[in-house]
């Protein structure tokens, strides 16, 4: 399910992104750091994305150019993951 929330409501009332229960970096460019957050809202959990300036000189704040922010409902699932690991010596 997708909802749209007002940017000012998210920042001032929900205190996002600081109050999110998950914040992870999804990408880095020369000027910006991109984030994914998960937050509770009305008994459900939603994810959305935002970016911030990569240095103190880049003046970019979350959802700076958006009035409405698209948020997608998410749920916590156990996921089996394979990864490359060092082989044990015998």
Secondary structure, 3 states (H helix, E strand, C coil): CEEEEEHHHHHHCCCCCCCCCEEEEEEECCCEEEEEEEEEECCEEEEEEEEEECCCCCCCCCCCCCCEEEEEEECCCCCCCCCCCCCCCC
